[in-house]
Amino acid sequence: MAATSLPLRSNVPESSKQKNKKNPTSTIGAPAQRSQSSRKGKRAWRKNIDIDQVEERLEELRTEEREFGKPLQKHDDSELFQIDVTGDADIRKRLPRYSKAQLTSTKILSQRSAVPAVVSRTTTSSKKRKSPLSQEDKARLLRMGKRMRRGPFNSVMDPTEFGNGSGLLELSEAVKKSGTYDAWATENEEEDIVMEGGFGTETVNKPKVKPPPVPHPKDKIEVPAIAEPHQGTSYNPLASAYQDLLLKAHETEERRVNEIAKVAAVKDKMAEARHNDDDADNIGLPRGMKLDTPLEDDTEAEGEVLLPKKQPERKTKAQRNKAAKALAERRILAAKAARKQLLVAIDGAKTLRKSTEQSFAARQQERLLKRQILLDNLKYGLAGTRLGKHKVPEGNLDVQLGDDLSESLRALKPEGNLFKDRFISLQHRALIEPRAPVIPKKRRTKTIEYEKHAWKRFE
């Protein structure tokens, strides 16, 4: 009989074989469990996926970050490379040689990471913590609680006798902040209220109001606050300066008189026109007598004969055709005239455009010239210009006649009003608007007359 070969079985159980089989480990020390070959489910896929290459690359990046502070790919070329033009053979001699006697601990400590260390806990500042209460508030609270308080030389003081009956009230906030506010400051900077954490800042912090884009006229005015007086106003002026002052005063007064006369002439003309209208209705009557016009109700209604209106005759068909033909001819002629005018306008389009541009440039130049004249006049103030309802006064010239002139300061008489001069100066410099003086008036009571009957009552 032929011998049959039977398969040899090991005496070691299969479970022990699986236990002795080692799981693969990562080269960088991270655990790796990939004993299961199947990756059916999502969890098995995540657990048994091979990411050794990714972990090695990440570890290389961490090593570069520890050594150089950041990965090499983020460094500039100038930091990584250097062009050696000349070369030096003695560099190797100057380099430190490797020492076998260096300790392992020294090697470990010399490998310092470029990444800053993580602080495990907050460090307390070395500064002394300030007390939330000031000395004055602490003393006030001690007095209110009738606690013992230390006085000078560390002596205990009775709270009832402290201050010898002085009040327990502290200084007010107005007294504490006295002297800090500047009333004549150019800009008042308001402190913004900042909430902790930035919550609600859009409602607490008010936005600053932007100034209008229109410039203020006071920025262009170059008039001093106190104008230099004319030489003719001196107590002992020169003859030429005094004569010049008299001429200026005469021109100002003449201009004022002419304006008053012009206004009076307009009023007289209006009154005369009103009087002429009244006289036109009362022709042939004595002066002051008016003719009563009868009312419509007083007149007796008289029967008027109404003439019958003539009805227009109906046009025949030939007349309507003739009128339609004439209307069509007029329309054709009007269209021809409009077309002819359009052709003429097209031929002269270039000339029209040129003339339009010239007129526009002339108007623009005139506008700029007027603006420049206004700006030049604005340097000398707003005297004589109208702002709103009122006109800025020019100011009166204080002139003394020859008899009133004094030859010494002792006999000098004061002229003018300083307050009025300052007020007019503020108006000239556009610091305040012009106003008309409001004079208080007495209340006018209407007199009611009664006629007594004593003259006809006889007793």
C-alpha positions in Angstrom: 0.0 0.0 0.0 1.2 3.5 -0.8 1.8 5.7 2.1 -0.4 8.8 2.1 1.1 12.0 3.4 -1.1 13.8 6.0 -0.9 17.5 6.6 1.2 18.3 9.7 -0.6 20.2 12.3 1.2 22.5 14.8 0.6 22.0 18.4 0.4 25.8 19.0 -3.2 27.0 18.9 -4.2 29.7 16.4 -5.2 32.2 19.1 -1.6 32.1 20.5 -0.3 32.8 17.0 -2.5 35.9 16.6 -1.3 37.1 20.0 2.3 36.7 19.1 1.8 38.6 15.8 3.1 42.2 16.3 1.1 45.1 15.3 2.8 47.6 13.0 4.2 50.7 14.7 4.9 54.1 13.3 8.5 55.2 12.7 8.0 58.5 14.5 6.5 56.9 17.7 2.8 57.4 17.1 0.7 54.3 17.6 -0.5 52.5 14.5 -3.1 49.7 14.5 -3.6 48.1 11.1 -4.1 44.5 11.9 -7.6 44.5 10.3 -7.4 44.3 6.5 -11.0 45.2 5.9 -12.1 48.8 5.7 -15.9 48.4 5.2 -17.2 50.9 7.7 -16.2 54.5 8.3 -14.7 53.8 11.7 -12.6 50.9 10.3 -11.4 53.1 7.4 -10.3 55.8 9.8 -8.6 53.4 12.1 -6.8 51.2 9.5 -5.7 53.9 7.0 -2.0 54.2 6.4 -0.9 57.8 6.9 2.7 57.2 7.7 3.9 59.5 4.9 1.7 62.3 6.0 2.9 62.0 9.6 6.5 61.9 8.5 6.1 65.1 6.5 4.3 66.8 9.4 7.1 65.8 11.7 9.6 67.2 9.3 7.8 70.5 9.3 7.7 70.6 13.1 11.4 69.9 13.2 12.1 72.8 10.8 9.9 75.1 12.9 11.7 74.1 16.1 15.1 74.7 14.5 14.5 77.8 12.3 11.3 79.3 13.8 9.2 78.6 10.7 9.2 76.1 7.8 11.9 76.4 5.2 9.4 77.1 2.4 8.4 80.3 4.2 12.0 81.6 4.4 13.3 84.1 1.8 16.1 83.0 -0.6 18.5 85.4 1.1 18.0 83.6 4.4 18.7 80.2 3.0 21.3 80.7 0.4 24.5 82.7 0.0 26.5 83.4 -3.1 30.2 82.8 -2.4 32.1 84.9 -4.8 35.6 84.8 -3.5 35.7 81.8 -1.2 38.0 81.3 1.8 40.1 78.2 2.5 40.7 79.1 6.2 37.0 78.8 7.1 37.3 75.1 7.9 40.2 75.8 10.3 38.2 78.4 12.2 35.2 76.2 12.6 34.8 74.5 16.0 35.7 70.9 16.0 33.5 68.1 17.3 34.3 67.3 20.9 33.7 63.7 22.0 34.1 64.8 25.6 30.8 66.8 25.4 28.2 65.5 27.7 24.9 64.2 26.6 23.0 66.6 28.9 24.9 69.5 27.3 23.9 68.3 23.9 20.3 68.1 24.9 20.3 71.5 26.5 22.0 73.1 23.5 19.2 72.1 21.2 16.9 75.1 21.9 13.7 75.4 20.0 13.0 78.6 18.1 9.3 78.4 19.1 8.5 80.5 22.3 7.6 78.5 25.3 3.9 78.3 26.4 3.2 80.1 29.7 1.3 77.7 32.0 -0.1 80.4 34.3 -0.4 84.1 34.5 2.4 85.9 36.2 1.6 88.6 38.8 3.0 92.0 38.2 5.7 93.2 40.6 3.9 96.5 41.0 2.1 97.2 44.2 -1.6 96.8 43.9 -3.4 100.1 44.4 -6.1 100.4 46.9 -9.5 101.1 45.4 -10.2 103.6 48.2 -8.3 106.8 48.6 -7.2 108.0 52.0 -9.9 110.7 52.0 -12.7 108.1 51.3 -11.3 105.7 53.9 -11.2 108.5 56.5 -14.8 109.5 55.7 -16.0 105.9 56.0 -14.2 105.6 59.4 -15.9 108.8 60.6 -19.3 107.6 59.5 -18.9 104.2 61.2 -17.5 105.9 64.4 -14.4 103.6 64.3 -11.1 104.5 65.9 -8.9 106.5 63.6 -5.2 107.0 63.9 -4.1 110.6 64.1 -0.6 112.2 64.1 2.1 110.4 66.0 0.0 107.2 65.7 -2.4 108.5 68.4 -6.0 107.3 68.6 -8.5 110.1 68.1 -12.1 110.3 69.2 -14.4 110.4 66.1 -16.8 112.8 67.8 -14.1 115.4 68.4 -12.3 115.0 65.2 -12.1 118.3 63.3 -13.5 120.2 66.3 -17.1 120.0 64.9 -16.2 120.3 61.3 -18.7 118.9 58.8 -18.4 115.3 57.4 -19.0 116.5 53.8 -16.2 116.3 51.3 -15.4 118.7 48.5 -17.7 118.6 45.6 -16.7 117.5 42.2 -16.9 121.0 40.9 -14.4 122.2 43.4 -12.1 119.3 42.7 -12.1 119.9 39.0 -11.8 123.7 39.3 -9.2 125.2 37.0 -9.2 122.3 34.5 -11.8 123.6 32.1 -10.6 126.2 29.6 -13.4 128.4 28.4 -11.3 129.9 25.6 -10.1 126.6 24.1 -10.3 126.2 20.4 -11.6 122.6 20.4 -13.6 120.9 23.1 -12.5 117.3 22.9 -15.3 115.1 24.4 -14.2 111.8 26.0 -15.9 108.8 24.5 -17.5 106.3 26.9 -16.0 102.9 26.2 -17.9 99.9 27.4 -16.0 96.8 28.6 -15.9 94.0 26.0 -16.9 96.4 23.2 -20.7 95.8 23.8 -23.0 98.6 23.1 -20.4 101.0 21.7 -22.4 101.8 18.7 -25.1 103.4 20.9 -22.9 105.0 23.6 -20.2 106.6 21.4 -21.9 109.5 19.6 -20.5 110.2 16.1 -18.8 113.5 15.7 -20.7 116.0 13.6 -18.8 116.8 10.4 -18.4 120.5 9.5 -20.3 121.7 6.5 -18.3 121.8 3.2 -19.2 125.5 2.7 -16.3 127.6 4.0 -17.1 130.3 6.6 -16.6 133.9 5.5 -14.6 134.7 8.6 -11.7 132.5 7.3 -11.1 135.0 4.4 -11.5 138.2 6.4 -8.2 140.0 7.3 -9.7 142.8 9.3 -8.0 143.3 12.7 -10.2 143.2 15.9 -9.4 146.9 16.7 -9.1 148.9 13.5 -6.5 151.6 13.3 -8.2 155.1 13.6 -7.9 157.7 10.9 -5.1 160.3 11.4 -7.7 163.0 11.2 -9.3 161.9 14.5 -6.3 163.0 16.5 -6.7 165.8 19.0 -4.1 167.8 17.0 -4.3 166.4 13.4 -2.5 167.5 10.3 -4.4 169.8 8.0 -4.3 167.3 5.1 -5.5 164.4 7.3 -8.2 166.4 8.8 -9.4 167.6 5.4 -9.4 164.0 4.1 -11.5 162.9 7.1 -14.0 165.7 6.4 -14.4 164.6 2.8 -15.0 161.0 3.8 -17.6 162.0 6.3 -19.3 164.3 3.7 -19.4 161.4 1.2 -20.9 159.1 3.7 -23.5 161.6 4.8 -24.4 162.5 1.2 -24.8 158.8 0.3 -27.2 158.4 3.3 -29.2 161.4 2.3 -29.5 160.2 -1.3 -30.8 156.8 -0.1 -33.4 158.5 2.2 -34.5 160.8 -0.7 -34.8 157.8 -3.0 -37.0 155.9 -0.6 -39.1 159.1 0.0 -39.6 159.5 -3.8 -40.8 156.0 -4.2 -43.3 156.5 -1.4 -44.5 159.7 -2.9 -44.9 158.1 -6.3 -47.0 155.2 -4.8 -49.2 157.7 -2.9 -49.7 159.8 -6.0 -50.7 156.7 -8.0 -53.2 155.7 -5.3 -54.6 159.2 -5.3 -54.9 159.2 -9.1 -56.9 156.0 -9.0 -59.3 157.5 -6.6 -59.7 160.7 -8.7 -60.4 158.6 -11.8 -63.6 157.3 -10.3 -64.8 160.8 -9.1 -64.4 162.9 -12.2 -66.4 166.2 -12.1 -67.0 166.1 -8.3 -65.5 168.4 -5.6 -62.3 167.3 -3.9 -62.9 164.8 -1.2 -66.4 163.9 -2.4 -67.0 160.4 -3.6 -69.8 159.1 -5.8 -71.8 156.2 -4.4 -72.0 153.4 -6.9 -75.5 151.8 -7.0 -75.6 148.1 -6.0 -77.0 145.5 -8.2 -79.8 144.8 -5.7 -81.0 148.4 -5.8 -81.4 148.6 -9.5 -84.7 147.6 -10.8 -84.8 144.6 -12.9 -85.8 145.7 -16.4 -86.8 143.3 -19.0 -84.1 143.1 -21.6 -84.8 141.9 -25.1 -82.5 139.0 -25.9 -81.6 138.6 -29.6 -81.8 135.1 -30.9 -78.4 133.6 -31.8 -77.8 132.7 -35.4 -77.1 129.0 -35.7 -74.2 128.1 -38.0 -75.2 126.6 -41.3 -74.3 123.0 -42.0 -71.4 122.8 -44.5 -71.8 120.8 -47.7 -69.6 117.9 -48.7 -67.7 120.1 -51.2 -67.0 122.8 -48.6 -65.7 120.1 -46.1 -63.4 118.6 -48.8 -62.1 122.1 -49.7 -61.3 122.9 -46.1 -59.6 119.5 -45.6 -57.5 120.1 -48.8 -56.5 123.6 -47.6 -55.5 122.2 -44.2 -53.4 119.4 -45.8 -51.6 122.0 -48.0 -50.9 124.2 -44.9 -49.4 121.2 -43.1 -47.2 120.3 -46.1 -45.9 123.9 -46.3 -45.2 124.0 -42.6 -43.3 120.6 -42.8 -41.3 122.0 -45.8 -40.4 125.2 -43.8 -39.4 123.2 -40.8 -37.2 120.9 -42.9 -35.6 123.8 -44.6 -34.9 125.4 -41.2 -33.4 122.1 -40.0 -31.1 121.9 -43.0 -29.9 125.4 -42.4 -29.3 124.6 -38.8 -27.4 121.5 -39.7 -25.1 123.5 -42.0 -24.5 126.0 -39.2 -24.1 123.4 -36.4 -20.3 124.0 -36.2 -20.8 127.7 -36.0 -23.6 127.3 -33.4 -21.4 125.0 -31.3 -18.5 127.4 -31.5 -20.6 130.4 -30.5 -22.2 128.3 -27.7 -18.8 127.4 -26.3 -17.6 130.9 -26.5 -20.7 132.2 -24.7 -20.3 129.5 -22.1 -16.6 130.3 -21.6 -17.5 134.0 -21.3 -20.1 133.3 -18.7 -17.7 131.1 -16.8 -15.0 133.7 -16.9 -17.5 136.4 -15.8 -18.6 134.1 -12.9 -15.0 133.5 -11.8 -14.2 137.2 -12.0 -17.2 138.1 -9.9 -16.2 135.4 -7.3 -12.7 136.7 -7.2 -13.9 140.3 -6.7 -16.1 139.1 -3.8 -13.2 137.3 -2.3 -11.0 140.4 -2.6 -13.6 142.6 -1.1 -14.2 140.0 1.7 -10.6 140.6 3.0 -11.8 144.1 4.1 -14.8 142.8 6.1 -18.5 142.7 5.5 -19.2 146.4 5.9 -22.1 147.4 3.7 -23.1 143.9 2.6 -26.5 142.4 3.2 -26.7 139.1 5.1 -30.2 137.8 5.4 -32.8 140.4 6.3 -30.4 143.1 7.6 -27.4 145.0 6.3 -24.1 145.1 8.0 -23.5 148.7 9.2 -20.4 150.5 8.0 -19.8 152.4 11.2 -19.9 156.1 11.8 -16.9 158.4 11.5 -16.3 160.4 14.6 -15.5 163.9 13.3 -15.0 167.0 15.4 -15.4 170.4 13.8 -12.6 173.0 13.9 -14.1 174.8 16.9 -14.3 171.6 18.9 -10.7 170.5 18.3 -8.5 170.6 21.4 -4.8 171.3 21.3 -4.0 169.3 24.4 -5.0 165.9 25.9 -6.5 167.6 29.0 -9.2 169.4 27.0 -9.9 166.4 24.8 -13.6 165.4 24.7 -14.4 161.7 24.2 -16.2 160.8 21.0 -18.1 157.6 20.1 -19.0 154.6 22.0 -16.6 151.7 22.7 -19.3 149.1 23.1 -20.9 150.1 19.8 -17.5 150.0 18.0 -16.7 146.5 19.4 -20.2 145.3 18.4 -19.8 146.6 14.8 -16.3 145.1 14.6 -17.7 141.7 15.5 -20.3 142.1 12.6 -17.5 143.2 10.2 -15.5 140.1 11.0 -18.5 137.7 10.5 -18.4 136.6 14.2 -22.0 137.6 14.8 -24.9 138.2 12.4 -26.3 141.7 11.8 -29.3 142.6 13.8 -31.6 145.6 13.9 -31.9 147.4 17.3 -35.1 146.5 19.1 -36.3 149.6 20.9 -39.0 148.9 23.5 -42.2 150.8 22.8 -44.9 151.9 25.2 -48.2 150.1 25.0 -50.7 152.3 23.3 -54.1 152.2 24.9 -57.1 153.0 22.8 -59.1 155.9 24.2 -62.9 155.2 24.3 -65.0 158.4 24.4 -68.5 158.4 25.9 -71.0 161.2 25.3 -72.8 162.1 28.5 -76.4 163.3 28.4 -75.9 165.9 31.2 -76.3 168.7 28.6 -79.9 167.7 27.8 -81.0 166.6 31.2 -82.6 169.6 33.0 -83.7 169.2 36.5 
